[in-house]
């Protein structure tokens, strides 16, 4: 894998009197020191650590302060989750908003890294940690911070880019040691006998009206076909991968009859199959042609990202009228057909998408092989193999904990991966990250391992009552580590 050098500028930013902002003195008393700690590329990932040190910060009850880290280069920009400080009323309003969200809204909500209540807050340090996939443009990227002085989310009106007025290369002061010594448990994942994987690429191919043959040089087709070929080429060029099958799913735009759209979509999907079959040696029976239907879901998604007259009325028709009851006919009549003609010209062409989904198996690796693969292509490993890699390093090493971070990135919905990542986050004293990983766990909440990790987190955050309940429950299931953590809790009680 190509090695990249990442130039790091160590900055100390002080939010308050030293940084010009919109009515900053009317909003805050005291401030927040922002100390970049780490901006480092290791393997496929970029690690970002920042200390946000609040010192007697005061924010009016109905106001807030959002600090938004960004990776910036001349080629691209990546906005990271923000740190949000909120006054009393603003914090309660935020909590109410979260409680009223539907499951779908919560899934789409871009949560802050942490939301901090500023009332009764004297001095506090947030150890901010992010791990994101490394991309070539990041080679010359730098880290900066944006701020939203009202904490109201109206970034386009209130957000002003911070100006750095002090540059220092002083070493970071050592962290204050933790009061307790946590006893942690990692779960060994189940062995995956056959590592089945799938990957897909979307292609928005351009066809002549009512035609199903692919012209590789027609309009945007060169770019779209390249996306699919690049995906397949990467699989074919990996000797550890064995392609088992390719699903080609064609979606149609809503205009016209369903039967006609089905024939047209299937014909175009078969054209893509024929195009690929002339370039790859997969047998024809490895291809499976499927009709995905009329792409109403894609239409709703497209409407959500753009402004259009009568958009709310269009969405109401889509939500309340079924296809069988004449959804398209109602749209064609809405406001004399003006919104329908707009969608026909500007949106419908992008709904005629073909998805190429490739199913493949990955070979198994021994520990020595897996230690190399995790640096270059971790998605080829199973959770079990990553667990073996982690345990090939000393438990107190950075390599040990970073393997569990990588595992949670590669398997973001796997509860074992998230539980182990939460445990490793506690081991490196990143309590915010540990809480975020634990929040992704649902069915495993009754396990003694989860309760032990959650109990440690509550203990380290000073929530002793919750810690006692969780650790006692884990110990009742026979988990020895939980019993040791209960002894740590007793020592905290004795000192207090």
RODO-2510 file (C-alpha; in nm, 4 decimals, decimal comma):
residues 496
     n   res          X          Y          Z
     1     x     0,0000     0,0000     0,0000
     2     x     0,1252     0,3466    -0,0788
     3     x     0,2537     0,5323     0,2277
     4     x     0,1452     0,8914     0,2727
     5     x     0,3073     1,1605     0,4797
     6     x     0,0604     1,3813     0,6631
     7     x     0,1837     1,7243     0,7707
     8     x     0,0476     1,8196     1,1128
     9     x     0,0178     2,1756     1,2443
    10     x    -0,0192     2,1820     1,6221
    11     x    -0,2494     2,4674     1,7174
    12     x    -0,3920     2,5970     2,0417
    13     x    -0,7180     2,7818     1,9795
    14     x    -0,8897     2,9777     2,2535
    15     x    -1,2609     3,0375     2,2136
    16     x    -1,3444     3,3693     2,3773
    17     x    -1,1694     3,7026     2,3814
    18     x    -0,8795     3,6017     2,1523
    19     x    -1,0982     3,4782     1,8633
    20     x    -1,3221     3,7229     1,6770
    21     x    -1,6823     3,6036     1,6543
    22     x    -2,0362     3,7311     1,6301
    23     x    -2,1231     3,8879     1,9686
    24     x    -1,8975     3,6326     2,1373
    25     x    -1,8698     3,8271     2,4622
    26     x    -2,2491     3,8426     2,4929
    27     x    -2,2690     3,4647     2,4654
    28     x    -1,9819     3,3172     2,6668
    29     x    -1,7890     3,3990     2,9845
    30     x    -1,4592     3,2119     3,0053
    31     x    -1,3934     2,9816     2,7158
    32     x    -1,2831     2,6557     2,5622
    33     x    -0,9210     2,5760     2,4781
    34     x    -0,8874     2,3499     2,1758
    35     x    -0,5678     2,1440     2,1732
    36     x    -0,5012     1,9235     1,8676
    37     x    -0,3279     1,6086     1,9942
    38     x    -0,3074     1,3720     1,6993
    39     x    -0,3595     1,3878     1,3247
    40     x    -0,2026     1,0695     1,1952
    41     x    -0,2468     0,8271     0,9047
    42     x    -0,1988     0,4616     0,9921
    43     x    -0,2767     0,2066     0,7215
    44     x    -0,6223     0,2725     0,5762
    45     x    -0,7356     0,5116     0,8469
    46     x    -0,6777     0,8657     0,9694
    47     x    -0,6766     0,9134     1,3462
    48     x    -0,7859     1,2493     1,4876
    49     x    -0,7591     1,3386     1,8562
    50     x    -0,8421     1,6795     2,0020
    51     x    -0,8758     1,7959     2,3627
    52     x    -1,1613     2,0423     2,4253
    53     x    -1,0867     2,2005     2,7656
    54     x    -1,3738     2,4059     2,9106
    55     x    -1,2726     2,6412     3,1921
    56     x    -1,5597     2,8149     3,3739
    57     x    -1,7565     2,8509     3,0517
    58     x    -2,0947     3,0187     3,0932
    59     x    -2,3585     3,0210     2,8215
    60     x    -2,6985     3,1818     2,8498
    61     x    -2,9771     2,9377     2,9242
    62     x    -3,1410     2,9558     2,5796
    63     x    -2,8168     2,9592     2,3828
    64     x    -2,5355     2,7244     2,2874
    65     x    -2,1925     2,7001     2,1305
    66     x    -2,1075     2,4403     1,8637
    67     x    -1,7453     2,3667     1,7698
    68     x    -1,7088     2,1863     1,4364
    69     x    -1,3739     2,0264     1,3440
    70     x    -1,2953     1,9974     0,9718
    71     x    -1,0304     1,8373     0,7545
    72     x    -0,9487     2,0831     0,4760
    73     x    -0,7283     2,0640     0,1695
    74     x    -0,7284     2,2354    -0,1679
    75     x    -0,8997     1,9277    -0,3137
    76     x    -1,1691     1,8405    -0,0623
    77     x    -1,3258     1,9072     0,2760
    78     x    -1,4539     1,6632     0,5390
    79     x    -1,6684     1,7894     0,8267
    80     x    -1,6393     1,5918     1,1508
    81     x    -1,9023     1,5514     1,4259
    82     x    -1,9304     1,8633     1,6363
    83     x    -1,8847     1,9244     2,0082
    84     x    -2,1868     2,1106     2,1422
    85     x    -2,2043     2,3170     2,4628
    86     x    -2,5602     2,4112     2,5619
    87     x    -2,7226     2,6298     2,8243
    88     x    -2,9910     2,4842     3,0499
    89     x    -3,3012     2,5615     2,8390
    90     x    -3,1204     2,4827     2,5131
    91     x    -3,0088     2,1434     2,6520
    92     x    -3,3610     2,0508     2,7639
    93     x    -3,4982     2,1548     2,4227
    94     x    -3,2378     1,9289     2,2588
    95     x    -3,3386     1,6360     2,4834
    96     x    -3,7070     1,6897     2,3999
    97     x    -3,6300     1,6971     2,0279
    98     x    -3,4465     1,3634     2,0541
    99     x    -3,7293     1,2017     2,2513
   100     x    -3,9869     1,3046     1,9901
   101     x    -3,7900     1,1686     1,6939
   102     x    -3,9200     0,8629     1,5121
   103     x    -3,6888     0,5643     1,4580
   104     x    -3,6433     0,6718     1,0957
   105     x    -3,5557     1,0282     1,1984
   106     x    -3,3083     0,9024     1,4596
   107     x    -3,1413     0,6772     1,2014
   108     x    -3,0937     0,9753     0,9658
   109     x    -2,9922     1,2216     1,2399
   110     x    -2,6259     1,3266     1,2377
   111     x    -2,5622     1,3273     1,6121
   112     x    -2,2963     1,5524     1,7687
   113     x    -1,9837     1,3852     1,9052
   114     x    -2,0922     1,4968     2,2512
   115     x    -2,3453     1,7437     2,3950
   116     x    -2,2195     1,9094     2,7144
   117     x    -2,4416     2,0888     2,9657
   118     x    -2,2667     2,4110     3,0676
   119     x    -2,4612     2,4954     3,3807
   120     x    -2,2700     2,3944     3,6976
   121     x    -1,9728     2,3167     3,4699
   122     x    -1,6486     2,4551     3,6151
   123     x    -1,3696     2,2759     3,4283
   124     x    -1,3988     1,9782     3,1976
   125     x    -1,1943     1,8106     2,9255
   126     x    -1,3494     1,6247     2,6321
   127     x    -1,1048     1,3819     2,4713
   128     x    -1,2317     1,3925     2,1124
   129     x    -1,1391     1,0893     1,9001
   130     x    -1,2276     1,0057     1,5391
   131     x    -1,1055     0,7362     1,3025
   132     x    -1,2013     0,7802     0,9365
   133     x    -1,0975     0,5967     0,6176
   134     x    -0,7856     0,7582     0,4720
   135     x    -0,8090     0,9014     0,1192
   136     x    -0,5252     1,0380    -0,0987
   137     x    -0,6516     1,3985    -0,0804
   138     x    -0,5849     1,3984     0,2946
   139     x    -0,2084     1,3897     0,2351
   140     x    -0,1904     1,7716     0,2415
   141     x    -0,4968     1,8319     0,4623
   142     x    -0,4941     2,0428     0,7770
   143     x    -0,7261     2,0524     1,0750
   144     x    -0,9341     2,3579     1,1581
   145     x    -1,2403     2,4424     1,3659
   146     x    -1,5616     2,6214     1,2802
   147     x    -1,7967     2,7617     1,5407
   148     x    -2,1661     2,8270     1,5646
   149     x    -2,2099     3,0964     1,8283
   150     x    -2,5821     3,0496     1,8766
   151     x    -2,5839     2,6686     1,8918
   152     x    -2,9040     2,6815     1,6889
   153     x    -2,7900     2,4959     1,3803
   154     x    -2,8309     2,7930     1,1462
   155     x    -2,4789     2,7481     1,0196
   156     x    -2,5387     2,9483     0,7056
   157     x    -2,6286     3,2522     0,9158
   158     x    -2,4306     3,2208     1,2375
   159     x    -2,1241     3,0058     1,1656
   160     x    -1,7925     3,1948     1,1262
   161     x    -1,4611     3,0247     1,0523
   162     x    -1,2243     3,0598     1,3442
   163     x    -0,9080     3,2650     1,2942
   164     x    -0,5994     3,1234     1,4633
   165     x    -0,4123     3,3911     1,6535
   166     x    -0,1631     3,1681     1,8359
   167     x     0,0595     2,8868     1,7082
   168     x     0,2557     2,6661     1,9489
   169     x     0,4479     2,3389     1,9348
   170     x     0,4558     2,2838     2,3085
   171     x     0,4142     1,9249     2,4207
   172     x     0,0801     1,8220     2,5593
   173     x     0,0676     1,7935     2,9356
   174     x     0,0304     1,4375     3,0643
   175     x    -0,3236     1,3247     3,1342
   176     x    -0,4445     1,2909     3,4903
   177     x    -0,4471     0,9193     3,5798
   178     x    -0,7796     0,7488     3,6407
   179     x    -0,8858     0,6808     3,9960
   180     x    -0,9873     0,3201     3,9249
   181     x    -0,8200     0,0328     3,7413
   182     x    -1,0931    -0,1193     3,5240
   183     x    -1,1036    -0,4936     3,4587
   184     x    -1,2295    -0,5444     3,1055
   185     x    -1,3581    -0,8405     2,9077
   186     x    -1,3372    -0,8851     2,5296
   187     x    -1,5739    -1,1226     2,3492
   188     x    -1,4289    -1,3735     2,1048
   189     x    -1,6388    -1,3574     1,7829
   190     x    -1,7801    -1,6696     1,6221
   191     x    -1,5596    -1,8409     1,3661
   192     x    -1,6826    -1,7666     1,0137
   193     x    -1,6356    -2,0916     0,8215
   194     x    -1,7072    -1,9317     0,4825
   195     x    -1,6508    -1,5583     0,4544
   196     x    -1,9353    -1,4477     0,2283
   197     x    -1,9338    -1,0838     0,1240
   198     x    -2,1118    -0,8570    -0,1218
   199     x    -2,0419    -0,5171    -0,2739
   200     x    -2,2426    -0,3070    -0,5156
   201     x    -2,2102    -0,0126    -0,7496
   202     x    -2,4848     0,2052    -0,8979
   203     x    -2,4705     0,3053    -1,2611
   204     x    -2,6912     0,5799    -1,4053
   205     x    -2,6705     0,4688    -1,7666
   206     x    -2,8023     0,6770    -2,0534
   207     x    -3,0127     0,5015    -2,3178
   208     x    -3,1750     0,6387    -2,6271
   209     x    -3,5540     0,6743    -2,5891
   210     x    -3,7167     0,3294    -2,5542
   211     x    -3,3846     0,1581    -2,6388
   212     x    -3,2154    -0,1115    -2,4322
   213     x    -2,8734    -0,1401    -2,5965
   214     x    -2,5736     0,0116    -2,4186
   215     x    -2,3592     0,2581    -2,6094
   216     x    -2,0396     0,2796    -2,4004
   217     x    -1,9481     0,6218    -2,5424
   218     x    -2,2987     0,7731    -2,5102
   219     x    -2,3417     1,0762    -2,2798
   220     x    -2,2379     0,9810    -1,9204
   221     x    -2,1973     0,6095    -1,9910
   222     x    -1,8122     0,6079    -1,9944
   223     x    -1,8012     0,7378    -1,6372
   224     x    -2,0849     0,5177    -1,5092
   225     x    -1,9518     0,1978    -1,6658
   226     x    -1,6087     0,2732    -1,5223
   227     x    -1,7578     0,2621    -1,1699
   228     x    -1,8787    -0,0946    -1,2227
   229     x    -1,5635    -0,2124    -1,3990
   230     x    -1,3442    -0,0625    -1,1259
   231     x    -1,5397    -0,2513    -0,8597
   232     x    -1,5163    -0,5824    -1,0465
   233     x    -1,1505    -0,5307    -1,1402
   234     x    -1,0542    -0,4777    -0,7758
   235     x    -1,2213    -0,8069    -0,6854
   236     x    -1,0680    -0,9940    -0,9791
   237     x    -0,7210    -0,8631    -0,8991
   238     x    -0,7391    -0,9826    -0,5384
   239     x    -0,6147    -1,3441    -0,5242
   240     x    -0,7909    -1,3987    -0,1918
   241     x    -1,1353    -1,3379    -0,3478
   242     x    -1,3580    -1,5787    -0,5419
   243     x    -1,6566    -1,4161    -0,7174
   244     x    -1,9687    -1,6344    -0,6837
   245     x    -2,2388    -1,4342    -0,8604
   246     x    -2,3524    -1,0987    -0,9950
   247     x    -2,7001    -0,9537    -0,9469
   248     x    -2,7975    -0,6852    -1,1954
   249     x    -3,1011    -0,4967    -1,0683
   250     x    -3,2734    -0,2516    -1,2969
   251     x    -3,4944     0,0304    -1,1715
   252     x    -3,7348     0,2295    -1,3850
   253     x    -3,8620     0,5851    -1,3603
   254     x    -4,2364     0,6105    -1,2847
   255     x    -4,3707     0,7391    -1,6186
   256     x    -4,5637     0,4924    -1,8349
   257     x    -4,7202     0,1577    -1,7462
   258     x    -4,5614    -0,0797    -1,4947
   259     x    -4,5527    -0,3620    -1,7503
   260     x    -4,3717    -0,1429    -2,0032
   261     x    -4,1272    -0,0197    -1,7401
   262     x    -4,0583    -0,3776    -1,6309
   263     x    -3,9785    -0,4875    -1,9864
   264     x    -3,7627    -0,1834    -2,0473
   265     x    -3,5774    -0,2154    -1,7158
   266     x    -3,5112    -0,5883    -1,7581
   267     x    -3,3934    -0,5285    -2,1135
   268     x    -3,1487    -0,2640    -1,9961
   269     x    -3,0268    -0,4891    -1,7146
   270     x    -2,9635    -0,7668    -1,9660
   271     x    -2,7772    -0,5190    -2,1839
   272     x    -2,5486    -0,4437    -1,8902
   273     x    -2,4995    -0,8180    -1,8384
   274     x    -2,4077    -0,8599    -2,2057
   275     x    -2,1677    -0,5660    -2,1823
   276     x    -1,9929    -0,7179    -1,8790
   277     x    -1,9883    -1,0714    -2,0223
   278     x    -1,7728    -0,9514    -2,3148
   279     x    -1,5139    -0,8135    -2,0714
   280     x    -1,5038    -1,0775    -1,7974
   281     x    -1,4866    -1,4544    -1,7959
   282     x    -1,7723    -1,5169    -1,5543
   283     x    -2,0173    -1,7828    -1,6814
   284     x    -2,3532    -1,6478    -1,7965
   285     x    -2,5350    -1,8366    -1,5193
   286     x    -2,3352    -1,6294    -1,2663
   287     x    -2,5470    -1,3280    -1,3693
   288     x    -2,8947    -1,2859    -1,2202
   289     x    -3,1303    -1,0277    -1,3729
   290     x    -3,3829    -0,8651    -1,1391
   291     x    -3,6432    -0,5904    -1,1782
   292     x    -3,6307    -0,3478    -0,8870
   293     x    -3,9582    -0,1785    -0,9803
   294     x    -4,0474     0,1834    -1,0392
   295     x    -3,8043     0,3964    -0,8424
   296     x    -4,0480     0,5936    -0,6268
   297     x    -3,8137     0,5748    -0,3301
   298     x    -3,5414     0,7393    -0,5386
   299     x    -3,7875     1,0127    -0,6405
   300     x    -3,8701     1,0922    -0,2768
   301     x    -3,5004     1,1015    -0,1931
   302     x    -3,4263     1,3346    -0,4860
   303     x    -3,7098     1,5701    -0,3859
   304     x    -3,5730     1,5934    -0,0320
   305     x    -3,2487     1,7441    -0,1634
   306     x    -3,3919     2,0112    -0,3940
   307     x    -3,6371     2,2984    -0,4106
   308     x    -3,9383     2,2666    -0,6384
   309     x    -4,2761     2,4353    -0,6526
   310     x    -4,5575     2,2179    -0,5151
   311     x    -4,2998     1,9773    -0,3641
   312     x    -4,5078     1,9188    -0,0505
   313     x    -4,8177     1,8462    -0,2581
   314     x    -4,6206     1,6001    -0,4735
   315     x    -4,4940     1,4186    -0,1645
   316     x    -4,8454     1,4062    -0,0209
   317     x    -4,9757     1,2376    -0,3375
   318     x    -4,6899     0,9845    -0,3273
   319     x    -4,7484     0,9067     0,0413
   320     x    -5,1283     0,8831     0,0295
   321     x    -5,2002     0,7350    -0,3146
   322     x    -5,0939     0,3845    -0,4128
   323     x    -4,9686     0,2993    -0,7594
   324     x    -5,2830     0,0900    -0,8168
   325     x    -5,5059     0,3854    -0,7263
   326     x    -5,3515     0,6090    -0,9905
   327     x    -5,0607     0,7823    -0,8182
   328     x    -4,8962     0,8836    -1,1459
   329     x    -5,2234     1,0114    -1,2946
   330     x    -5,2795     1,2364    -0,9929
   331     x    -4,9281     1,3755    -1,0240
   332     x    -4,9855     1,4484    -1,3918
   333     x    -5,2964     1,6508    -1,3045
   334     x    -5,1455     1,8367    -1,0077
   335     x    -5,1284     2,2123    -1,0815
   336     x    -5,1898     2,1604    -1,4501
   337     x    -4,9032     1,9094    -1,4785
   338     x    -4,6274     2,1678    -1,4145
   339     x    -4,4510     1,9770    -1,1314
   340     x    -4,4821     1,6471    -1,3226
   341     x    -4,3204     1,7941    -1,6351
   342     x    -4,0414     1,9383    -1,4192
   343     x    -3,9752     1,5973    -1,2631
   344     x    -3,9962     1,4261    -1,6011
   345     x    -3,7179     1,6476    -1,7326
   346     x    -3,4966     1,7005    -1,4289
   347     x    -3,5445     1,4010    -1,1954
   348     x    -3,6826     1,0969    -1,3790
   349     x    -3,3684     1,0322    -1,5881
   350     x    -3,1640     0,9824    -1,2687
   351     x    -3,4145     0,7210    -1,1437
   352     x    -3,3328     0,4787    -1,4272
   353     x    -3,0495     0,3219    -1,2354
   354     x    -2,8864    -0,0178    -1,2671
   355     x    -2,7244    -0,1737    -0,9621
   356     x    -2,4551    -0,4346    -1,0039
   357     x    -2,4207    -0,6356    -0,6824
   358     x    -2,1332    -0,8849    -0,6634
   359     x    -2,1361    -1,1762    -0,4199
   360     x    -1,7978    -1,3244    -0,3363
   361     x    -1,6111    -1,5399    -0,0867
   362     x    -1,2829    -1,4464     0,0787
   363     x    -1,0169    -1,6987     0,1759
   364     x    -0,9255    -1,7535     0,5388
   365     x    -0,6006    -1,6091     0,6755
   366     x    -0,3704    -1,7228     0,9503
   367     x    -0,2586    -1,4686     1,2115
   368     x     0,0611    -1,3637     1,0325
   369     x    -0,1266    -1,3113     0,7044
   370     x    -0,4106    -1,1282     0,8800
   371     x    -0,1643    -0,8869     1,0481
   372     x    -0,0633    -0,7692     0,7007
   373     x    -0,4147    -0,7714     0,5499
   374     x    -0,5550    -0,5519     0,8296
   375     x    -0,3099    -0,2772     0,7264
   376     x    -0,4138    -0,2762     0,3598
   377     x    -0,7580    -0,4344     0,3143
   378     x    -0,9268    -0,5023     0,6519
   379     x    -1,2668    -0,5728     0,4958
   380     x    -1,1236    -0,9054     0,3740
   381     x    -1,0915    -1,0228     0,7339
   382     x    -1,3590    -1,1721     0,9547
   383     x    -1,4228    -1,0470     1,3072
   384     x    -1,2713    -1,3703     1,4351
   385     x    -0,9509    -1,3105     1,2382
   386     x    -0,9300    -0,9514     1,3644
   387     x    -0,9714    -1,0794     1,7198
   388     x    -0,6751    -1,3120     1,6689
   389     x    -0,4701    -1,0222     1,5295
   390     x    -0,5524    -0,8044     1,8320
   391     x    -0,4498    -1,0774     2,0728
   392     x    -0,1161    -1,1196     1,8964
   393     x    -0,0201    -0,7819     2,0483
   394     x     0,0242    -0,6959     2,4171
   395     x    -0,3043    -0,5851     2,5743
   396     x    -0,1577    -0,2537     2,6837
   397     x    -0,0367    -0,1659     2,3325
   398     x    -0,1853     0,0839     2,0900
   399     x    -0,1961    -0,1850     1,8194
   400     x    -0,4223    -0,4001     2,0382
   401     x    -0,6912    -0,1353     2,0887
   402     x    -0,6763    -0,0029     1,7313
   403     x    -0,7661    -0,3435     1,5880
   404     x    -1,1046    -0,3226     1,7653
   405     x    -1,1617     0,0260     1,6263
   406     x    -1,0950    -0,1037     1,2764
   407     x    -1,3313    -0,3959     1,3377
   408     x    -1,6136    -0,1578     1,4340
   409     x    -1,5483     0,0483     1,1208
   410     x    -1,5606    -0,2576     0,8931
   411     x    -1,8620    -0,4136     1,0747
   412     x    -2,0532    -0,1043     1,1976
   413     x    -2,3772    -0,2899     1,2851
   414     x    -2,2212    -0,5940     1,4515
   415     x    -2,2867    -0,5850     1,8258
   416     x    -1,9809    -0,7909     1,9191
   417     x    -1,7617    -0,5526     1,7193
   418     x    -1,9174    -0,2491     1,8881
   419     x    -1,8945    -0,4002     2,2365
   420     x    -1,5253    -0,4841     2,1917
   421     x    -1,4640    -0,1381     2,0453
   422     x    -1,6342     0,0209     2,3482
   423     x    -1,4108    -0,1853     2,5772
   424     x    -1,0958    -0,0822     2,3884
   425     x    -1,2088     0,2831     2,3962
   426     x    -1,2307     0,2645     2,7768
   427     x    -0,8852     0,1066     2,7817
   428     x    -0,7423     0,4126     2,6041
   429     x    -0,9477     0,6497     2,8260
   430     x    -1,1849     0,7674     2,5507
   431     x    -1,5161     0,7575     2,7368
   432     x    -1,7141     0,9503     2,4733
   433     x    -1,6229     0,6984     2,2037
   434     x    -1,7034     0,4090     2,4391
   435     x    -2,0517     0,5495     2,4989
   436     x    -2,1118     0,5918     2,1259
   437     x    -2,0186     0,2298     2,0586
   438     x    -2,2408     0,1076     2,3439
   439     x    -2,5344     0,3088     2,2059
   440     x    -2,5221     0,0942     1,8912
   441     x    -2,5944    -0,2218     2,0926
   442     x    -2,9475    -0,3536     2,1368
   443     x    -2,9931    -0,7307     2,1698
   444     x    -2,6670    -0,7820     2,3637
   445     x    -2,7641    -0,5442     2,6444
   446     x    -2,8596    -0,8363     2,8698
   447     x    -2,5191    -1,0040     2,8394
   448     x    -2,2853    -0,9874     3,1408
   449     x    -2,0054    -0,8584     2,9138
   450     x    -2,2166    -0,5598     2,8081
   451     x    -2,3148    -0,4848     3,1684
   452     x    -1,9522    -0,5059     3,2797
   453     x    -1,8385    -0,2605     3,0112
   454     x    -2,1341    -0,0271     3,0697
   455     x    -2,0712    -0,0513     3,4451
   456     x    -1,7051     0,0471     3,4008
   457     x    -1,8115     0,3442     3,1883
   458     x    -2,0601     0,4599     3,4544
   459     x    -1,7951     0,4143     3,7232
   460     x    -1,5361     0,6223     3,5367
   461     x    -1,7928     0,8943     3,4652
   462     x    -1,8903     0,9137     3,8322
   463     x    -2,2356     0,7563     3,7937
   464     x    -2,1795     0,5218     4,0880
   465     x    -2,5393     0,4109     4,1403
   466     x    -2,5727     0,2958     3,7778
   467     x    -2,2288     0,1356     3,7933
   468     x    -2,3241    -0,0646     4,1022
   469     x    -2,6444    -0,2002     3,9448
   470     x    -2,4737    -0,2990     3,6194
   471     x    -2,1685    -0,4586     3,7815
   472     x    -2,3755    -0,6494     4,0375
   473     x    -2,5906    -0,7886     3,7570
   474     x    -2,2811    -0,8951     3,5586
   475     x    -2,1250    -1,0511     3,8690
   476     x    -2,4461    -1,2418     3,9387
   477     x    -2,3921    -1,4174     3,6039
   478     x    -2,0510    -1,5318     3,7231
   479     x    -1,8311    -1,2789     3,5401
   480     x    -1,5110    -1,2561     3,7456
   481     x    -1,4049    -0,9216     3,5959
   482     x    -1,7289    -0,7647     3,7221
   483     x    -1,6507    -0,8816     4,0760
   484     x    -1,3105    -0,7118     4,0562
   485     x    -1,4739    -0,3912     3,9273
   486     x    -1,7136    -0,3971     4,2245
   487     x    -1,4058    -0,3936     4,4495
   488     x    -1,2794    -0,0880     4,2577
   489     x    -1,6168     0,0795     4,3176
   490     x    -1,5909     0,0071     4,6897
   491     x    -1,2515     0,1812     4,6989
   492     x    -1,4090     0,4884     4,5327
   493     x    -1,6853     0,4897     4,7962
   494     x    -1,4256     0,4640     5,0727
   495     x    -1,2232     0,7588     4,9393
   496     x    -1,5329     0,9732     4,9044
***
